[in-house]
Amino acid sequence: MTVSEISAAPPAPPQVRRFRLSWQVLLLGVLALLVMMSIARVVTGANDITSGGTIGAAVGLAVPIGLAALGGLWSERAGVVNIGLEGMMILGTWCGAWGALTFGTPWAGVIAGAIGGALGGLLHALVTVTFGVDHIISGVAINILGLGVTEYLSKLIFTGMKGGGETQSPRIPPVTDVSIPGIGVPLRDLENTHLFLLSDIAGVLRGVTQNISLFTIVAILLVPLSFYVLWRTAFGLRLRACGERPVAAESLGVNVYYYKYLAVVTSGALAGLGGAFLSIVAAGIYREGQTGGRGFIGLAAMIFGNWRPGGLAGGALLFGYTDALQLRQGGTSVHALLLVVAMLLAAFAVYQLVQQHRNRAALISGVFAVLVFAVFAVTDTVAEQFTSFTPHLTTLLVLSLASQRLRMPAADGVPYRKGQAK
């Protein structure tokens, strides 16, 4: 090869630096988000967007979504798509209420809710893993079955109980709430000063340290526990191999059917826990239609989190927060959130331009930032009809923005039959 040919060779494409998330970056991101929210609070006067009440409500609303998402993670990491999370949550709501009322303690309801969801997961595993039925069809059938079974059982059992009926149960004994003593009043006083950033930090700390249900703490601990089991143990490695390369896993002596069954049953149990949380903690009573599509939102949170425990926890908190906003100050709080969204889109555009050198993505994000800010500037509030749709709209927007970086397990939803390795 001559010197001229070497000089004429096309230049190597620029390398795109991959983003690595560390604890330092995560803390800086949380601080930056709090600064943006504090700016929005000062500009709009919507003090409720970082109040302790809103943050506490957001955590409570995020728990059932996060548990459903965690259930989806276990199932799909083993290669089984679980659209039936909603039906398993429905079974968990009824079984949780029944267990708490029958045995007189809410923790019996928690266990019963997990068992009810696990039975739905077992049925899903039997149909998909053993008989090879399409995962989507099986999941939809379980959603319908869960609704029908709970309607029948409510009419059969709750109708004869005092305070119960065809569509609801009697009042359920509550789970104990706990608080970190000695800091609740100082945090509330600092929050009420409405100082820039300081009162916002106080509101967040008060929301996550005061009047937290023990069930919520258990649910939160399941996230790092799932990460440890799935990513730090030999058992988790084998389970994830079943969702990536089941034929290769079988050739190494892994019982693929066993791990798929175990993962899907665990998935159902986690979704059932989410349903039990709704009936025992969130409402204190079982009601028909209580899940409200949270199983599907949990599935979206799992996808947004890129099939990782930390990511899905962040997605669940996002959806829980938007739900809490529309339940509290409604239009005023959601209107302030528009300013936060505009600032986030602008920051994302700068990041895409400077760090990733993606001019097109930066331009699109910048245009959306301007549009959202324009809507914020020309309005004073958001219509009530729109605020009730905010969590679902957030689901659609987040999935559309995150779709470029998602990577599902390679064999997720792919039919597998024993002996393919031969």
N, C-alpha and C positions, 0 to 999 in steps of 0.2 A: 504494500500500500504506500503510495507516494505522499509527500508532504501536502500537496494540493488536495488530495482526496481526504486526508485527515482534517484539513482546515475546512473542507466543504461539508463535513459530517454535521447533521443537525444537532443542535444543543440538547443536552439531557433535560427532560421536563423538570420543573422545580418541585422539590420534595415538599409535601404538605406535612407540617408538624402535627403530630397527633396530640390530642388534648389528654392529659393525665390528671385524674382527680385525686388530690391528696387531702389530708385533714386541713392543712393550711389553706388550700384553695377553697375548700368547702366552707370554712369559717369566714373567709373573706367574702365569699358569695352571699352567705347569710347576712353578714353585716351590710353589704351593699344593698341587698333587698330591703333590709330594715331602714336604711337611709332613704331609699326611694319611697317606701311606704310612709315614712315620717314626713317627707316633703309633700306627698299627696294629702296627708292628714292636715298639715298646716295650711295648705292652699285651699282645700275644700271645707275644712271644719268638720269632716266626718271622723270624729274621734273614735268611733266604734271599730274602725278597720284594724286597730292593733290593741283593742281593749282586752283585758283578761277574760271577760265573758265570751268574746268572739273566739279567742284562741282556745279556750276550754271547750267551747261548742265544736270548733273545728276538729279538735283531737277526737272528741266523742263521735262525730260524724265520719271521721276517717277510719275508725277502727273496723266497722263491718266491711267497708270497701277494701281495706288493707288485708283483712283475713281472707276475703274472697280472692283477691289478687294473689296472695300467698298460696292459696289452694290451687289456682291456675298455674302458678310457677312449678309446684311439685309435679303436677300432672304433665305439663308440656315439656318439662325437662326430661321426662321419661318417654316422650314421643307421642303422648295421647292428648289431643285437643279436647278441652273440657268446656263446651258451650253450656253444659248443664249446671254451671255454678249457681245460677239463679234458682233452679229447682231444688238444689241441695240446700241453699240458704232458706228457702221456704220450709223445707222439712225441719231445718234447725230451729226456726222460729216456733213452730208448733211443738216440737219435741222438747225444746227448752222450757216453754211455758208448762207443758204437761209434767215434766220431771220436777220442776220447782214446786208446783202445786201438789203433786202426789207425795213427795218426800219431805215437804215443808222447809226446804233450804234452797237458795238460788244456785249453789254449787252443784247440787244434783241436777238442776236444770241445765247447767253448763255442760256437764258430762252427757246428759241425755241429748242435748242439741248436737254435740259432736258425733254421737252414735247415729242419730238420725241422718246427718249429712253423710257419714261414712257408709250407711246402707245405700244411699243414692250413688255414692262413688263406687261401691261394690257392684251395683247393677250396671253402671256405665262401663266398668272394667270387664265384666262378664260379656257384655254385648260387643264391645269393641275389640278387646284383646283375644278372647276365646273364639267368638263367632265371626269376627272380622267385619262387623257392620260399620258403615261410614260414621266417623266420629261426630260430624255435625248432626246427622239424622238422630243418632242416639242422644246427643245433648238436648236437642229440641224436644224429643220425646220425654226426657226426664223432667224438663221444665213443665211440660203439660201434666205429667204424672204427679209431680210434687204439688202442683196447685190443686188437682183433683183429690188426691189422697188427704190433704190437710182440710179441705172443705168437708169431706165426708167425716173425718175424725172429729172435727169441731162440732158438727151436728150430733154425732154419736155420744161424745163425752162432755163437752163444755156446756151443752144446753141444760144438763141436769144440775150444774153447779151454781151456787149462789153468786150472782154478779156476772155469770157467763151467758153465752148465747150461741147462735149458729155461726156467727162471724167473729166472735171474740171470746177471750178467756176471762176468768176473774182476775183480780189484782194479784200480782206476783210478788213474793217477798224480795226486797231489794238487796243488792250487793253493797257491802260497806264501802264508803268513800274514805280516802285518806288524804292528808295534807302534810307538808313539811312545816312543823310548828315554828312560830316566832317570826316568820317573814311575810305573812299574808297582809297584815295591816300596813307595815312600812312600804311594801310594794304597791298597795292600793293608793296610799297617800302620794307616792311619787308619780304614779300613773295619772292621778287627778290633777297634777300641776300642769300637764300638757306641754312639758318642756320638749324641745326638739331632740329626738332620738332617745333621750334618757327615759321619758315616760313610755315610749314604745317598747324599749327593752324591759321595763318594769311590767308592762302589760303582758308581754309574752311569757316572762318568768312566772307571773302570777297565774296565768292560764294553764301552765304545765306543772305547777307545784301545789295547787290548791284544789281540794274537792275532786280528786281523781279516783275513779272507781278501780278497785283491785282487779276487776276483769280487764280494764284498760291496760294496766301494768302487765298482766299476763300476756295480753295480745301483743304488746310492744316487744316483750322479751322473745316472742316467737320469731321475730324477724332475724335478730342475730343468731338465734339457735338454728334456724333454717339455713342461714349462710354457712355456719360452721359444719352442719351435717352434710350439706350438699357439696361444699367446696373444700373442706378440710379433712374429710374422712374417706377411707377406701370404699365404704358403702355408697357415699355420695358420688364418687368417681364412677362406680359401676352403674348407678342409676342414670347419671347424665350420659354415659356411654350408650345406654339404651335409647336415648333420644337423639344421639348424634350418629352413631354407627352400630345399630343393633346386630347386624350380621357379623361385624368384627368382634363385638362383645361376646356373641355366642361362640365364635371360634376360639375365644380365650377361656371358655368354660363358664361364662355368666349365664344364669337362668333368666333370660330376658322377660319371660312371662311373669315370673315372681316379682321382679322389680317394677314392672309396669303395674301389676295389681296393687302392690304396696303403695306406689306413688299415687295412683288414682283414688284409693281408699283414703289415704292421708289427705289428698286434695278435698275429698268430700267432707272429711272431719273438720278441716279448717273452714270450709264454707259454712258448715253447720254451726261452728262456733260463732261465725259472723251473724248468722240468723239468730242464734240464742242471745247474742249481745243486743240485737234490736228489740227483742221481746222482753228480756229481763232488765237490761240497764237503760236503754234509750227510751222505752215507753213504759216499762213496768207492767205491760199487759200484751197479750197476743191479739193481733187484729189481722183480718184477712187482707191481703195485698200489702203487707207491712214492708216487704223488701223494696218495693218501688224501683225495680230495675238495678239495684245496687250490685247484683251479681255481674251484670253486663258492664257496669262502670268499673268494677274490680278487674274484669278481663281487660278493659282498656288501660287501667292503671298498670297492669302487668306488662302490656305491650309497650306503653310509654317508658316503663322502667327497663326495657330491653331484656326482659326475662332475668332480672337480677333483683335480689331482695332489697337492697338500698334504693334502687331506682323506683321500684313499685311502692315503697314506703313514701317516697317523695311525691309520687303521683297521687296516692291516696290522700296525703295531706293537702295537696292542691285542690282536689275535688271536694274534700271535706270543708276546706276554707271557703270556697265559693258558695257551697251550700249554706254554711253558717252565715255568710254575709247576707244572702237573700232572705234568710229567716229572721234576722235581727233588724237592722235599719233599712233593709230592702234597697229601694232605688237610690238613696243617698250614698250608701256604702258602695254599691256596684258602680255608681257614677265615679266615685273616687278611685275605684279599681281601674277604670279606663285610663287614668293618668299613669298609674303604675305600669299598666300594660304597654302604653306608649313609650315610657322610659326604658322598659325591658327590651322592646323591639329595637329602639335606637341603639342601646348598648350591644345587642346581638349583631346589628348591622356593622358597627364599628369593629367588633371582634372578627366577623367574617372578612372584612376588608383588610385589616391590619395583620391579623395572625394567620388566617387561612388563605388569604389572597383569592377569595371567591367574590369577584365583583358582582356577578349576577345575583347571588344569594344576598349580598349586602344591599343591593339596589331594591330587591323585593322587600326585605325587612324594613328598609328605610321608608319605602312608599307606604307600607302598612302602618308604620309608626306615625307618619304624618296624617294618614286617614283617621286612625284612632284618636290622635290628639285633636283633630278637627271636630270629630263627634263630641269629644269631651268639652271643647271650647264653646260650641254653639248650643249646648244643653245644660240644664241645671240639675236634672235628675234622670233616672231611667224608669220607664214605664213598668208598672207592677207585672204586667203580662210577660215582659222580657226577663225580669229578675228571677221568676220561678223557673225559667229555662236556662239560667246561667250555668249550673253544673253540667248539664248535657251539652251546651254549646262549648264549654271549656274542654269537654272530652273530645269533641270533634276537632277543635282548633289545635289542641296539644298533639293529637295523633297525626294530623296533617303536617305539622311543623317537625315532628320527630321522625317521620317516616323514612328520611334519608339515612339515618344512622342505625336503623334497627337490624338485628340479625337473630332470627328465630332458630331454635335447634334444627339441625339439618334434616332429621327424620321425623319432625313434628307432624303428626297427621298421616304419615306414610304407612300403609298397611304392612304388617310384618307377620310372617308365618314361620313357625318353628322348623328348623332344618334348612333354611335358605343358605346357611354357610357351607353346606355340603356340596 
